Amino acid sequence: MSAAAEGARALRSTETGVDLRVRLTPKASRDRLGGREVLADGNEVVIAHVRALPADGAANAALEAMVAKAAGVAKSRVAVVAGKTSRVKTLRLEGNSDTILATLEAILTQAE
């Protein structure tokens, strides 16, 4: 069994949509979602980069906007629900979980 199988997956379906765990790098050269990575604790994350600075919530807002656009949902339907001041964050995307999961899986497959 792989480390990713033992830990929590980066994408998880919920009753109201999808939870997405990311490791955010602010002050990047461009906004982008990268591939997946397994952290030392065995949990899987999606690598995310945003140009915004990590001040006054700007990086979180940029992350929410980027993920909303990539997933095809409204910005108001995406929120950081855990790790607001941490590099590892959990975002909640509200909507049809099957559609959101398929869209994000396709993006992540291309990025890897």
N, C-alpha and C positions, 0 to 999 in steps of 0.2 A: 504494500500500500504506500502511495506517495505521501509526501508531507502535506500537499494541498488537500488530499483526500482525508487526512487525519484532522486538519484544521478547518476553519470556516471558509467557505467559498466567498469570492469577491462579489458575486451577484447572487441575490437571494430573493425569491418570490415571496410576497406577503399578501395579506388579504386585500390591501388597498393599492398594491403596485409592486415596486421592486426596491430593495435596499442595495446600495452599491458602496463597497468599501474601497477607498482610494488612498494612495500616498501622494500627497500634493507637493510639488516643487514650484514655489512662486519665483518671480523675477526671471522667468525663462525667456528665451529668444522668441518663442511663439506659443500660442495656446494649442494644446493637443492632448489627446488620450493615447497612451502607449499600450504596451502589452501588459501581461499579468506578471506578478512576482510573488514568491512565497517569503514571508517575513520569518525572522528567527523563531517567533512563537508558533510557527506552523500555519498561520492564517494567510490566506491569499488576498492580495490587493491589486487594483488596477493602477498603473502609473499615470499620473496626470501632471501636466505642466501648464502654468498660466503666466502671462506677462505681468499681471498685477502685483503690486507690492503687498507684503503680509501686514498691512496696517489698516486699522479701522474697518476690518472685515472686507476689504477690497478683493483679496485673493479668494475668499469664500464666495463672494458675489460673482466673480469671474468664473469660478469653477461651476457654480450652479447654472449660470447662463450657458456655458460651453456644454455641459452634460444635457441640459434641456434641449438645446439645438440638435445635438447628436442623437438623442433618443426620440426626437420628434414630439416633445411635449411642451406645454407652456412653461415659461420660467416660474410662474407662480405655483407650479405643481412639483417643483424640485426644491429641497431644503437640506441643509446640513443639520443632521439630528444628533450627531455625536462627534466629538473631537474638534470643536470650533476653533480652538487655539493649538491644536496638535497637527503634525504633518499627516497622520493617519486619521481619516475622517469617514464617517458614514453618511451617505446622502440617501434621502427617501424620495423616490419618484412615484407620484401618484398617477394611476391610469391602468390600462389593460396590461397586466403583467406579462402575458404571452407575447404581445407585440413589442413591449419595451425590451424584454429579454432577447428576443430574436434580433432586434435592431442593434442592441449593444454587443451581442455575441458576434454579429457580422463585422462590426467596426473593430472589435478586439482581435478577431481572427486576421483581419487585414494588417493590423499593427504589429503582429507577432512575426 
